[in-house]
Amino acid sequence: MQDQENQAVPPNPEAAEAAASAPPSTPEAGLSPLEQQLADTEAKLAEMHDAFMRAKADGENIRRRAQEDVAKAHKFAVESFAEAMVPVKDSLEMALKVEAPTVESLKEGVEMTLKQLSSAFERNRLIAIEPAQGEKLDPNKHQAVAVVPAEQEANTVVSVLQKGYMIADRLLRPAIVTAAQAK
């Protein structure tokens, strides 16, 4: 009865008949079920669009932060190595300040500085490549600049002209070697 009281009475009998044959409307918005379903779907769409836009913005923020982190990592990647090298530089500067150095004091200072440098290399995983005579030539670690006749197997190291270096597992500089010639 209350529903009938709340509804407006159509002015003519044909409108009353049309209102009676129309599907019942929802009391919330005065909409038909299809209109209500459309409104609900549009609300869900707006909600999902909002969630999508927030997720997209979060993704962009994460990407931007990651780029900034990578840039900082590149900028400060050598910081640890630089910290290890400062004492080596200090030692060399102190050696140059000595007014009347003896050969023995210079040799002792150079040996101590070399120990500091070797320690700095070791802490930063900078590893020397020192192939032994007779070792098989490894093109990933060695660069043969000459092939010489030798009494050893072909393609083996005869002599090392310059040490090579690796940082962790990456080749920094190959060892420069001479290799044995095939007989």
PyMOL commands that set and color helices and strands:
alter all, ss='L'
color gray80, all
select helices_A, chain A and resi 2-6+13-21+33-75+79-97+103-123
alter helices_A, ss='H'
color red, helices_A
select strands_A, chain A and resi 126-129+142-148+157-162+164-167+170-173+175-180
alter strands_A, ss='S'
color yellow, strands_A
deselect
rebuild
show_as cartoon
